[in-house]
Amino acid sequence: MKTYAVMTAVFVSMVAMTSGLVGCGGGDDSSSPTVIAVTNAVPAATNAEPAAVVSMTGTWHGGFDGGTLTFSLNLNQSGNVLSGTYVRDDGTGSGPATGEITGDTIDLTTVREPGHVVSQWHGTVNAERTAANGSYNVVAPSPGSGTFSMSK
């Protein structure tokens, strides 16, 4: 606040000097000197709320291949890094989920135990980060592929 007031005073003084107003009465020697008022005007604060941060963090529920198999995915987002836990709703296993988000594109890898089933997911998420869909590839122990959709 003090810096702003000092800068304002310096600016007004500089303008007054270059305009020939300091110490003169406007060209008439019989008048008193011109007085320049300097105020400490500060721009008004706004009450605007900060923009909400959209994130993949949260619990997602979804299905594979039109919903024949369902799952839950509890994700955390830090920067563009995703991490969390994948759980098949039929009780056949769970495991870690890791990946990243770039723009509206998500890439995840899940490892489901038992059986060490490794799947790679690639998809698109909406701008609000409430719905996503795409494709998956099972890379181990036996190949397979399909589609997924999920929401939170």
N, C-alpha and C positions, 0 to 999 in steps of 0.2 A: 504494500500500500504506500509506504514512504517512497520507494523507488519510483512509483508511478507519479506521485505528487512532485517530486524533484524533477523528473523528466518533463512533466507538463510545464513547470515554472521555467525551466531552461528553454524549452521550445518557445513559449510566449515571449520571453525576454529577447530571444534571437529575432523573432518576427518583429517585435517592437523596434529593435535597434536598426534592422535593415529597412524599416519603413520610415525612419526618421522621427518616431514618436516619443522616444525617451528623452525627457528633460526639455521638451519644447511644448509650447502651447498651441501648436498648429500654425506657426508662422506669425503670430501676434505676440510681440515682446511684453505686452502689458498683461497678458492673461497668466493664470497659474499653470503649472506643468500638467500634462495629461496623465491621468491615473489609469493604469491598466489593472483590472481585477483578475487574479489567478484563483481558480477554484480547484478543489481536489475531486473533480468528477471521476467517478469510477463506474465502469460499465455495470449495468444491473445483472445480477446473477439469474440464471435460468433455472426453472424447476423441472427441466426435462429429465426423464428417466433415462439411464444408460440403456443402450440397445441390449436386448437379451442375447446371451451367448447360446447358440445351438450346438448340441453335442450328441455324440453317439452313446454317451454314458447312460446306463439304465438297464432295465430288464426287457428284453425283446422276446416275443413269442412268435413262432412261425411254423411253417410246414414245408415238407419237400414234395415235389412232384404233384402239386395240387392239393396237398394236405393229407396224403396217405400216412405219412410219418410226421409227428410233431416234435418240437424242441423248444427249449428255453435257452437264451443266451444272455448272460449277465456281463455287460461290457463296461469298461472304463476307458475314457479317452483322455490322453495327455498329449497336447500338441496334435500331431497327426498319427500318433501311435495308439493302437487299440490292444487291449488285453482283457482277459476275463475267463469265464467258465461256460462251457457248452454242456447241456444236459438233454439227453433224449427222454421225452415224456413217457415212453413205454418202459422205462427202467432198464434198458439194455446197455446203458453206459453213460459216462461223462468224462470230461477232461478239459485241458486248457484250450483257450482260443487266443490267438495272437494275430496281429495284422496292422494295416494302416488305412487311413482315409486320405484321399487326394481329391480336393474339390468335392464332387458328389459320387466319386468312385470308391468302393470299399473292396479290399482284398483281405481275406482271412484264411488262416490255417487252423484246423481243429484236429486234435488227437484224442480219439475216444477209446477209453479202456473199459472193459477188457478187449483184447484183440488188437490193440494198437492200430486202430482204423484212422488213417491220415486222410483228411479231405481238404481241398483247396477251394475256396469260395471267391467268386468275383461278381460284383453287382453294383447297382446304383441306388443311392439313398435320396429321398426328397430333401428339399431345402430346410424343412422344419425338423429334420432328423427324427421322424416318427414312423417312416415306412421305407422298406428296402426290398429289392428283389434282384434275382440274377441266376447264375448257374453255379454248380459245384462239380468237382471231379474227385472221386475217391482214388487216391494214388497208391494206397497200400491197405490191406494185404492183397486185395484183388481189385482191379479197375472197375469203375462205374461212373456214371454221370447223371445229371438231372437238373432240375430247377428248384429254387427256394424262394419263399416270400416271407417277410416278417414285419412286425410292427411293435411299437411300445406305447 
